[in-house]
Structures are given as C-alpha cells and as structure tokens.
Amino acid sequence: MSALVGKLFGNGNDPEKEERENKNGAAAAAKLFGNGQLPDEVRGQLRAILLQMRNERNAFERVAAKAQRSLEKACEPAVSVAPRISELDGRLGALEERLRAVEQLALSVEQVEEQQRHLSSRINLAQRDAESIETLLGPIRTDLEETKPLLQNADQLRTDLEPLLELGGQVETLRSDMSALRQELDGARESLGGIQEQTETMEQRSTAAVEQMEALSSTFGEVSDGVRAADERLSELKESLDSVTTLAEQVPDLRRELNTLRALREYVGQKIAELEEQRDLVDYATNQGMRLAELVRRLDTDLEAQQENAKVLVRMEEDVNRLRAVHDELTGQLDRLADRQRESARTDDARRAEFKALHELMEGRIRDTISRFEFEQERLETATTQIADLRTALSDAEGRFESLLEAQKDVAVVRTELTHLNDRVASIAMDLAPLDSYVERMTAVKADIHRAEELVKQVAGQADGLQSSISNTDSQLAALQDLAERTEQQTRDLTKLRDYLSQFEQRVARFEVAEAAVEQAIDDAARRQATVEVMRADFNRMLQTAKETADQVRVIVESHDEIAEGRRLVDDVLSEIRSVIAASERLDSRRREVEAIDDQVARAEAVIIDVRNTLESLHEQKAFLEQAMETAGSLRFQSKRAEALIESLREKNNREKAAAG
C-alpha cells in the first residue's frame, strides 16, 4: 500500500525529491503560462495546490503506515493462536497414543478372556475330579481327616475369588464411564461437524470477499491509472495555459472543478486506505479460515480415530461382559462345588459315625473272642490237671506193672494177662479210633491258626504301611496289634496244647475217660474256627477299606495340584483385572483430556464467531466499496468532462494563436 501511495503521490520524506518536484512544477508552470506571463495570484494558487497535494501525499503515507501497524496488530491473534493450535495438535497426538494404549488394553482383555476360558476348563476338570472323588468317597468307612486340607484350599480359593466378585462393580463403573465417554465423543463429533459446516461457509464467504477485494484492487488500479492520466492531463493543461489571460473568465469554473476533483481524490484516498485496512482484515480472516479448515480436517481425522476407538471400546465392553458372565458362571460352579463338598462332609460324618459303630462292634466281638479264649484256656488248664492226674495214674500203673514184672513167676499167668492186655489194647485202639478224626480236625485247626497268624502278620504289615498315610487308623492298628499279640499268645497256648495233645495221644490210648473232654475241646475248637473266620472277614474288609483310602488319598493329592494350578490362574486373572482397573484410570484421564479438547473447540467456536462478525463487517465494507466504486465512476465522468474542457480550451487556444498569427 505504501509503495502504491508513493508511486502515486511520491515520498514526502525526501527533501531533494520535493525540491525536484517544485522545480518541475515551476518548469511546468513556466511552460504552461510562459516566462513572466503567470500572474501572482495564479502562481500562489498553484503553490497552494501543490502544497495541498504534498500534504495529501503525506497523509496517505501516514494512513499507509497506520494500515501496516493495524495489519501487524491483526496478525498478533493469529500468532497467539498458533501455539494453542500446536498445543491442541500435541494433545491430539497424546490422545492417539492413549487410544493405542486402549487397543493394547483390549488385547490384554482378550488375553484375560483366554486365560479365563483356560481357567474354566481347569475348573471343569477339577469339578469332574471332585465328582470322581465324591463317587470314590461312597464306600469310605474310615476317618477322612485328610480331606480337611482340600476343604481349606477350596475355602481359600473362594476367599481369593471374593475380590474378583468385588471387581464386578468396578467393571460396571468402567462400562458406565466408557458409555459417558462415547456420548461425549458423539457430542464433540456433532459440534465439530457444525464447526466444519460453519468453517466451510466462512471459507466460501472468505473466497467471495477475496474475489471482491481482487475486483476492488483492479478497480483501484483503474482509478490509479485514471488519476495518473489526470495528472498527465493536468501537466498538458499546464503546458496549454500559455494564453490563460484569454481564459480568465473560465478560471473560477476550473477552480471549482479542481476543488471538486481534489475532494474526490481525497475521498477516494480515504476509501482506499480503509479498503487496504479491511483488505488486511480479510487476509487475516482468510488465513484464520484456512487454519480453522485445517484444524477441522485434523479434528475430523481425530474424530474418525475416536469413532474407531469407540468401536474398539464397544468390543472391549462386550468382552468385559462376556468375562463377567464367565466369572458369574465360575462363581456358580464354585458355589455348587462348595455345596457338594459340604454334602460330602455330611456324608463323611455319617460314614464316620457308622465306622465308629462298626469299630465298637468289632471291639465287642474281639472282647468276646478274648473271653472265649480265656474260657478255653481255663478248659485247657482243667485238661492239663486231668492229664496230670492221668500221669499219676499212669505212674501208679507203671509201678503196678513193675510189681507185676517182679512178681512174674508164672509164665502162664503172665501170658493170660498179656492176652487179656492185648485184648484190652485192641479194645482201647477201637475206642481211640474216633481220636484219629479228632487229631485230623485239630491239624486243620492248627493250619487255620497258622493262616490266621500269617493273615495277622500281613494285616500288621499293611497297617504299618497305612500308618504313614492315614493317621486316624493308628488306634485301630494298635488294637489290631494287641489282637495279633493275643492271637499269638493263643497260638503259643495252642502249641502247648498241641504238645500236650501229642503226649495225650501217646498216653490216652489206655484211658477212655478223656473222650468226653476231647469232644468238648473239639467243639470249642470249631467255635474258635468260626470266630477266626469272622475275624478274617473283618480283616479282609479293613484291608479293602485301607486300599480304597490310599487310592482316595492319591486322588486328593492330585486334586490339590489342580487346585493350586487353578489358584495360580486366578492370581493371573486378578493381576489382569488390576491392569484393567489401571487402564480404566487412564481412560478417565483421557476423558479429562477430551474435555479439555472440548474447551479448546469451544474457544475455536468463539474464534469462528469472531470471524463471522468480521465477515459481516466485510459485507458492510463491501457495500461501502460499492459506493466508492460508484463515486470512482462519477470521478471518471468528471475527469472525462475535464478532458473535454481541456481539449476545448486547447482548440480555442490554437484558434486564437492561429488568428493572432
């Protein structure tokens, strides 16, 4: 603008140039009015006109400097807005990074879901194992104190799962925060869509204003050309005023025209200065509109990314819902498992009571057996007393036999006695024939006693093996050991009885009195054999129960391993859920940043409103420019009239010169 003003009106700050212009003006005046023919009044008026033109030029330069300062001031808001826009870009970049972190969180949630499915399969396996344990616990009649660690582990597992249940509320809070964030993003997207529409409208208006300014610039160039043509024509007018004396009557009209032209030029200069200032504002508004359009495009890109992230958050919410459903199912399964374990505990208590009753019954039978053995021992002692009496009688018989041998004098008598004795021995042998079957039965009883001893030894060995794994059977094993010791004592007693019976078999051949006692002993042995059979059945049942208990202990140990693995998986799930909580906190911080971005968008809307007001002022200035263009048209018409007047004056001057010549 200053260059254009300088081109039109010169530079008022250069004295040498002013002096040259004065000389040129004086030379033009001398050429126009001739040497010495210019009146003093006209010369003074011309000086006044030149001084006024110089003042107008200086005023135009000051206006141009003022417009330059206004342009710099107008650029200051754009410079102040640039750091905010860069800060907004940085925040948008941070938001993108956090959204990528949200995507990573979604991946971690998928991993948590995979681990949850793995945990569910493990828990199903543990449930099947628990069912198998429940099936195996059916025939258990012994104390199941070994199951207490399993119950404690299950209770501990349920206790560990309580924080996981408490996390359901936090997950619900996270879901509500995510829905609120999604609503805020939708609102921001709608507001940014409105901003984008307003920005596009502002861009269209700015483009129209730029086109109008270009048209005004071209019009201003035409006006400047007209002004320069007017200056040239004025110089020609000055050259053609050599014979101004003949046109003295037209000087007032020319003066009025010049004053009108001067006023019009001043008015046009002011309008041009205002247009230049408004052009700077239009340029500023255009730049702001372009920047806002770029910002809106960036915000559109960010909104698309936010929409994608919102979709990701929706998917993550669905995954969290599925995880919560799996968690609820897992909790229900754990509750059912706890119910089954409580039912198993009640069943175990009932079976423990049944086993206790059976144990008491067995102890009663053992006491009865011991009392029977004591009774048999008393009978054996009685038989021993009778055998001692038989020994005494046998000694007496031997003494008598010796006396008979000493008194043997008569062979015939002896032979007769021997014959009678042989007959007696044969009859005794016939009488002792049933004793052979008794001996065989006693041999079978001895074999049964040996087998009972071996069975007792096996039971003692198995009891020793089970003592390390089943602590609650120690008392029973001790009782069995006592019973085995008593059985061994009875076996030793029976061994003594066998010795006594061998002696009795050697010596009782002569005595028929012992037959009834022997038959009673056989009956007692039969009763003892039945008792031994009952004890054998009890031992077999106890052995089977011990084997089943050992198998169940192994299953319980394996279940302990599975439960430990499940606990580790639950710990992993809890750690993942803690990471989800941390991610929700990060989402809250991101939501606060989005709110800050909304504030920035609100400020951008305020800037857009300011730009809209500026555009309205530009429309007003456009109307003013149209009025200025109309004034410039009238000025062009006046300049044409001046040219016509100058041509007429020049023709008239030429005619006068021709007439004078």
RAVEN-V114640 format. One line per field, one symbol per residue. psi: psi as a letter, one per 30 degrees, with the letter a starting at -180 (. if undefined). A space follows every 50 residues. Layout:
psi=???
This chain:
psi=eeeeeeeefljffjeeeeeeeeeeeeeeeeeefljffkleeeeeeeeeee eeeeeeeeeeeeeeeeeeeeeeeffeeeeffeeeeeeeeeeeeeeeeeee eeeeeeeeeeeeeeeeeeeeeeeeeeeeeeeeeeeffegkglkhfffeee eeeeeeeeeffeeeeffeeeeeeeeeeeeeeeeeeeeeeeeeeeeeeeee eeeeeeeeeeeeeeeeeeeeeeeeeeeeeeeeeeeeeeeggehfffgeff eeeeeeeeeeeeeeeeeeeeeeeeeeefeeeeeeeeeeeeeeeeeeeeee eeeeeeeeeeeeeeeeeeeeeeeeeeeeeeeeeeeeeeeeeeeeeeeeee eeeeeeeeeeeeeeeeeeeeeeeeeeeeeeeeeeeeeeeeeeeeeeeeee eeeeeegjfjeeeeeeeeeeeeeeeeeeeeegeffeeeeeeeeeeeeeee eeeeeeeeeeeeeeefeffjffgeeeeeeeeeeeeeeeeeeeeeeeeeee eeeeeeffffkfffeeeeeeeeeeeeeeeeeeeeeeeeeeeeeeeeeeee eeeeeeeeeeeeeeeeeeeeeeeeeeeeeeeeeeeeeeeeeeeeeeeeee eeeeeeeeeeeeeeeeeeeeeeeeeeeeeeeeeeeeeeeeeeeeeeeeee eeeeeeeeee.
